[in-house]
Amino acid sequence: MKKVLFIAFVFLFLIPQSSEAQCAMCRAVLESEGNVAVAEGVNNGIKYLMAVPYVLVGVLFYFVYKKMKA
């Protein structure tokens, strides 16, 4: 059951279309230029940069939990 929750949590972070992660100023500047592809690229980059530390900390806590159970 815990593996299913962990996998669901990881996939939630891997779906880039489900959230918007730009600051208001970056979004306004990128959308005002009319180049939507660049705005989407910056948005996806921000989301991936934001998700990586959380995934790493989650993996670290998983291994610590596994070690404490043994």
C-alpha positions as CSV (number, residue, x, y, z in Angstrom):
1,M,0.0,0.0,0.0
2,K,2.8,2.4,0.8
3,K,4.6,1.7,-2.5
4,V,1.4,2.6,-4.3
5,L,1.1,5.9,-2.4
6,F,4.8,6.7,-3.1
7,I,4.4,6.0,-6.8
8,A,1.3,8.1,-7.0
9,F,3.1,10.9,-5.2
10,V,6.0,10.7,-7.7
11,F,3.8,10.7,-10.7
12,L,1.9,13.7,-9.4
13,F,5.2,15.7,-9.6
14,L,5.9,14.4,-13.1
15,I,2.8,15.8,-14.7
16,P,3.9,19.3,-15.8
17,Q,0.5,20.3,-17.3
18,S,-1.3,20.1,-13.9
19,S,0.3,23.2,-12.4
20,E,1.6,26.7,-13.1
21,A,4.9,27.7,-11.4
22,Q,5.8,31.0,-12.9
23,C,6.1,34.2,-10.9
24,A,3.8,37.0,-12.0
25,M,6.5,39.1,-13.5
26,C,8.1,36.3,-15.5
27,R,4.7,35.2,-16.8
28,A,3.7,38.8,-17.9
29,V,7.0,39.4,-19.7
30,L,7.0,36.1,-21.5
31,E,3.3,36.2,-22.5
32,S,3.5,39.8,-23.7
33,E,6.1,38.9,-26.3
34,G,3.6,36.5,-27.9
35,N,5.9,33.5,-28.0
36,V,3.9,30.9,-26.2
37,A,6.5,28.1,-26.8
38,V,9.2,30.0,-24.9
39,A,6.8,30.7,-22.0
40,E,5.9,27.0,-21.8
41,G,9.5,26.1,-21.8
42,V,10.4,28.5,-19.0
43,N,7.4,27.3,-17.0
44,N,8.4,23.6,-17.4
45,G,12.0,24.4,-16.4
46,I,10.8,26.1,-13.2
47,K,8.6,23.2,-12.3
48,Y,11.4,20.6,-12.8
49,L,13.9,22.7,-10.8
50,M,11.3,23.0,-8.1
51,A,10.5,19.3,-8.0
52,V,14.0,17.8,-7.9
53,P,14.9,18.8,-4.3
54,Y,11.6,17.4,-3.1
55,V,12.1,14.1,-4.8
56,L,15.7,13.8,-3.5
57,V,14.6,14.6,0.1
58,G,11.7,12.1,-0.3
59,V,14.1,9.4,-1.4
60,L,16.5,10.2,1.5
61,F,13.6,9.9,4.0
62,Y,12.5,6.7,2.4
63,F,16.0,5.1,2.9
64,V,16.2,6.5,6.5
65,Y,12.8,5.0,7.2
66,K,13.7,1.7,5.7
67,K,17.0,1.6,7.7
68,M,15.1,2.5,11.0
69,K,12.6,-0.4,10.4
70,A,15.4,-3.0,10.0
